[in-house]
Amino acid sequence: MPALAWSDSFVLDLAAMDDTHREFIDLLATVVNAADPDVLSAWQALVSHTADHFERENHWMRSTGFAKSNCHSTQHDVILQIMREGDKRGQAGDLG
């Protein structure tokens, strides 16, 4: 499976967010390219990074009054739930 590659189309012109998104893409590539013995730790690093990323983004959205009924934060919650389920499955031996 090809990893997602950074593209200038992803640039938001917000240095902190752009850097975080580049880090996400790098960590995703690490997961995709990891050998079985390393995939779970690579996945856990990606989940940790994503949780931190989403928390910072949620804080920025709250502090700037971004959409009172913010479905983007809900999307963060769903993505993290799926990623954490993947971690549980990986810990149970299902690396697929």
SVG drawing of the C-alpha trace seen along z (x, -y; Angstrom):
<svg xmlns="http://www.w3.org/2000/svg" viewBox="-24 -34 34 47">
<polyline fill="none" stroke="black" stroke-width="0.4" points="0.0,0.0 1.5,-3.4 1.9,-5.8 0.4,-9.3 2.9,-11.7 3.1,-15.4 1.8,-17.8 1.8,-21.5 -2.0,-21.2 -2.0,-20.4 -0.4,-23.6 -2.6,-25.8 0.0,-28.6 -0.2,-27.9 3.3,-26.8 2.3,-24.8 -0.5,-22.9 1.6,-22.4 4.4,-20.9 2.0,-18.7 0.5,-17.4 4.0,-16.7 4.8,-14.8 1.6,-12.8 2.5,-11.8 6.0,-10.8 4.6,-8.6 2.0,-7.1 4.8,-6.1 6.7,-4.5 3.6,-2.4 3.1,-1.4 6.8,-0.4 7.2,1.3 8.0,4.9 5.6,7.0 7.7,6.8 7.8,3.0 4.3,2.2 2.5,2.0 5.0,-0.5 4.9,-2.5 1.1,-2.5 1.1,-3.5 3.4,-6.5 1.0,-7.5 -2.0,-7.3 -0.3,-9.3 0.8,-12.0 -2.8,-12.1 -4.4,-12.4 -2.0,-15.3 -2.7,-16.9 -6.4,-16.7 -6.4,-18.0 -4.4,-21.1 -6.6,-21.6 -9.8,-21.2 -8.3,-23.8 -7.6,-26.2 -11.1,-25.8 -12.7,-26.4 -10.5,-29.4 -11.3,-31.1 -15.1,-30.3 -14.8,-28.1 -18.4,-26.8 -20.4,-26.4 -21.8,-23.0 -18.4,-21.8 -18.7,-18.6 -14.9,-18.6 -14.2,-17.8 -16.7,-14.9 -14.7,-13.7 -11.6,-13.8 -13.3,-11.6 -14.4,-9.1 -11.0,-8.8 -9.3,-8.4 -11.8,-5.7 -11.0,-3.8 -7.3,-4.2 -7.4,-3.0 -9.5,0.0 -6.7,0.8 -4.3,0.6 -6.3,3.1 -6.5,5.4 -2.8,5.2 -2.1,5.9 -4.3,9.0 -2.1,10.1 -4.1,8.9 -1.6,6.8 -3.8,6.7"/>
</svg>
